[in-house]
Amino acid sequence: MIIPCIDLMDGKVVQLVQGREKALEGAPPLEMLQRFRRFPEIQVIDLDAAMGRGDNTAIVEMLAARARIRAGGGVRTPQRARRLLEAGAAKVIVGTAAFHLPTLEAISREVGRERVMVAIDSKGGKITVKGWTEQLDKSAEDVLNDLEPYCSGFLATYVDKEGMMQGTDIEWFARLRRATRLPITAAGGITTMEDIRALTALGIDCALGMAIYTGRLDLDQLAEMNEP
């Protein structure tokens, strides 16, 4: 499955390079939702909430009421997870909080593991958290088995190439695929149809940002890939 991304910062749709430098702004959120209308699911990430500097909750909830979305960014309590799901989100994406197992367990228990995805963000071979501002001394492969009981899938972001339009690390994703039976969505540096085909061949979904915002990949062609 191909999943377009809407990343929110200061009330605007943005694309960042490696989570730091803003590279571009997209159209207003509802306009982006309309552009992505042919896709069965859209990924919405509240970057401000992820970084702990405010939030765009009202926009996320507005989008959740109008389309099938998976919502992430700052999902660190059972209460926030419940709020997003009650607003209409199909699933919540838990990042930083997933690495405190009691919190992840509480979120999973509150909303059901089938509604929870865990974000595995990797930079320099190590897990990175808190909006990619801190690293843990663990690799993605180290943590998958421990997290599986509390979620229905993983969002794996290869931060080293995020937003850089330089391709991604297919072998890293292949290692993750071998390490877990749960669904994986790949993000970070996916630039070409060859990247997408290679990941799809591994049984991995693709979350796309910069490559579609810059026009490098064609939305109509991508939407057709989701059709039976």
C-alpha positions as CSV (number, residue, x, y, z in Angstrom):
1,M,0.0,0.0,0.0
2,I,1.1,3.5,-0.8
3,I,0.4,6.0,2.0
4,P,0.8,9.8,1.4
5,C,1.9,11.9,4.4
6,I,0.7,15.1,5.8
7,D,3.2,16.5,8.3
8,L,2.0,19.5,10.4
9,M,4.1,22.3,11.9
10,D,2.8,25.7,13.1
11,G,-0.6,24.9,11.5
12,K,0.9,24.3,8.1
13,V,1.7,21.3,6.0
14,V,5.5,21.0,5.7
15,Q,8.3,18.7,4.7
16,L,11.5,18.6,6.7
17,V,15.0,17.3,5.9
18,Q,16.1,14.8,8.6
19,G,13.5,16.4,11.0
20,R,15.4,19.7,11.3
21,E,15.3,22.0,8.2
22,K,12.0,22.9,6.7
23,A,12.4,22.3,3.0
24,L,9.0,23.3,1.7
25,E,5.4,24.0,2.7
26,G,2.5,22.2,1.1
27,A,-1.1,23.5,0.4
28,P,-3.4,24.0,3.3
29,P,-4.3,20.7,5.1
30,L,-7.8,20.3,3.6
31,E,-6.5,20.9,0.2
32,M,-3.8,18.3,0.7
33,L,-6.5,15.9,1.9
34,Q,-8.4,16.5,-1.3
35,R,-5.3,15.8,-3.4
36,F,-4.8,12.5,-1.6
37,R,-8.5,11.5,-1.9
38,R,-7.7,8.4,-4.1
39,F,-5.6,6.8,-1.4
40,P,-7.2,4.5,1.1
41,E,-5.2,5.8,4.0
42,I,-3.2,9.0,4.8
43,Q,-0.5,9.4,7.5
44,V,-0.8,12.6,9.6
45,I,2.0,13.5,11.9
46,D,1.9,16.4,14.3
47,L,5.6,17.5,14.3
48,D,5.1,20.2,17.0
49,A,3.5,17.6,19.4
50,A,6.3,15.2,18.6
51,M,8.9,17.8,19.5
52,G,7.0,18.9,22.6
53,R,6.5,22.5,21.5
54,G,2.7,22.8,21.1
55,D,0.4,20.8,18.9
56,N,-1.9,20.8,15.9
57,T,-4.6,18.7,17.5
58,A,-7.5,20.6,16.1
59,I,-6.2,20.1,12.5
60,V,-5.4,16.4,13.1
61,E,-9.0,15.9,14.4
62,M,-10.4,17.8,11.5
63,L,-8.6,15.6,9.0
64,A,-9.5,12.4,11.0
65,A,-13.2,13.3,10.6
66,R,-12.9,13.6,6.8
67,A,-10.6,10.7,5.8
68,R,-9.1,7.4,7.0
69,I,-5.9,8.5,8.7
70,R,-3.2,7.1,11.0
71,A,-2.3,9.8,13.4
72,G,1.1,10.3,15.1
73,G,3.2,12.9,16.9
74,G,3.1,13.3,20.7
75,V,1.0,10.2,21.4
76,R,2.4,9.7,24.8
77,T,-0.6,8.9,27.0
78,P,-3.6,6.6,26.7
79,Q,-5.8,9.7,26.9
80,R,-4.3,11.3,23.8
81,A,-4.5,8.0,21.9
82,R,-8.2,7.7,22.9
83,R,-8.9,11.3,21.9
84,L,-7.5,10.9,18.4
85,L,-9.3,7.7,17.8
86,E,-12.6,9.1,19.0
87,A,-12.0,12.0,16.6
88,G,-12.0,9.5,13.8
89,A,-8.4,8.3,13.3
90,A,-8.2,4.6,12.3
91,K,-4.9,4.1,14.2
92,V,-2.5,6.0,16.3
93,I,1.3,6.0,15.9
94,V,3.3,5.8,19.2
95,G,6.9,6.8,19.0
96,T,8.8,8.1,22.0
97,A,6.3,6.6,24.5
98,A,6.7,3.1,23.0
99,F,10.2,2.9,24.5
100,H,8.7,3.1,28.0
101,L,7.0,-0.3,28.0
102,P,4.5,0.5,30.8
103,T,3.2,3.5,28.9
104,L,3.0,1.5,25.6
105,E,1.2,-1.3,27.5
106,A,-1.3,1.3,29.0
107,I,-2.0,2.8,25.6
108,S,-2.5,-0.6,24.0
109,R,-4.8,-1.7,26.8
110,E,-6.8,1.5,26.6
111,V,-7.5,1.5,22.8
112,G,-6.6,-2.1,21.7
113,R,-3.4,-3.2,20.1
114,E,-5.0,-3.4,16.7
115,R,-5.4,0.4,16.8
116,V,-1.7,1.0,17.7
117,M,1.3,1.3,15.5
118,V,4.8,1.8,16.9
119,A,7.2,4.2,15.2
120,I,10.7,2.8,14.8
121,D,12.9,5.8,13.8
122,S,16.5,5.0,13.1
123,K,19.5,7.3,12.6
124,G,23.1,6.1,12.5
125,G,21.8,2.6,13.2
126,K,20.2,3.6,16.5
127,I,16.6,4.4,17.6
128,T,15.9,8.1,17.8
129,V,13.1,9.7,19.8
130,K,11.6,13.0,20.9
131,G,11.2,14.4,17.4
132,W,14.5,12.9,16.4
133,T,16.4,14.9,19.0
134,E,17.6,12.1,21.3
135,Q,19.1,8.6,20.5
136,L,18.8,5.4,22.4
137,D,21.5,2.8,22.6
138,K,19.4,0.3,20.8
139,S,18.9,-0.7,17.1
140,A,15.5,-1.2,15.5
141,E,16.2,-5.0,15.3
142,D,16.9,-5.0,19.0
143,V,13.4,-3.8,20.0
144,L,10.9,-5.3,17.6
145,N,10.1,-8.5,19.5
146,D,9.6,-6.6,22.8
147,L,7.1,-4.2,21.1
148,E,5.1,-6.7,19.1
149,P,2.6,-7.7,21.8
150,Y,1.4,-4.1,22.1
151,C,0.9,-3.0,18.5
152,S,-0.5,-4.2,15.1
153,G,2.4,-2.9,13.0
154,F,5.5,-0.7,12.7
155,L,6.2,2.6,11.0
156,A,10.0,2.4,10.3
157,T,11.7,5.6,9.3
158,Y,15.2,5.7,7.9
159,V,16.0,9.1,9.3
160,D,19.5,9.2,7.7
161,K,17.9,9.9,4.3
162,E,14.6,11.5,5.4
163,G,13.6,14.3,3.0
164,M,16.9,14.1,1.1
165,M,15.6,12.5,-2.2
166,Q,18.6,10.2,-2.3
167,G,16.9,6.9,-2.0
168,T,16.6,4.7,1.1
169,D,18.3,1.6,2.6
170,I,16.4,-1.4,1.2
171,E,18.7,-3.8,3.1
172,W,17.8,-2.2,6.4
173,F,14.1,-2.6,5.7
174,A,14.8,-6.2,4.6
175,R,16.4,-6.9,8.0
176,L,13.4,-5.5,9.7
177,R,11.1,-7.6,7.5
178,R,12.9,-10.7,8.6
179,A,12.8,-9.7,12.3
180,T,9.0,-9.3,12.7
181,R,5.8,-10.9,11.5
182,L,3.8,-7.7,11.9
183,P,3.1,-5.3,9.0
184,I,5.8,-2.7,8.3
185,T,5.4,0.7,6.7
186,A,8.6,2.2,5.4
187,A,9.5,5.9,5.4
188,G,12.5,8.0,4.9
189,G,14.2,8.7,1.5
190,I,11.9,6.7,-0.7
191,T,12.4,8.6,-4.0
192,T,11.8,6.4,-7.0
193,M,9.5,3.8,-8.3
194,E,12.4,1.3,-8.0
195,D,12.5,2.0,-4.3
196,I,8.7,1.4,-4.0
197,R,8.9,-1.8,-6.1
198,A,11.7,-3.2,-4.0
199,L,9.9,-2.4,-0.7
200,T,6.6,-3.8,-2.1
201,A,8.4,-7.0,-3.1
202,L,9.4,-7.4,0.6
203,G,5.8,-7.0,1.7
204,I,6.4,-3.5,3.1
205,D,4.1,-0.5,2.7
206,C,5.5,2.9,1.7
207,A,4.7,6.2,3.4
208,L,5.7,9.0,1.0
209,G,6.4,12.7,1.6
210,M,9.1,14.7,-0.2
211,A,9.0,12.7,-3.4
212,I,5.3,13.5,-3.9
213,Y,5.4,17.1,-2.7
214,T,8.2,17.9,-5.1
215,G,6.5,16.0,-8.0
216,R,9.3,13.5,-8.3
217,L,6.6,10.8,-8.1
218,D,3.2,11.0,-9.8
219,L,0.2,10.9,-7.5
220,D,-2.1,9.2,-10.2
221,Q,0.5,6.5,-10.9
222,L,0.9,5.9,-7.1
223,A,-2.8,5.8,-6.5
224,E,-3.2,3.2,-9.3
225,M,-0.7,0.9,-7.5
226,N,-3.2,0.7,-4.6
227,E,-6.0,-0.5,-6.8
228,P,-6.7,-4.3,-7.2
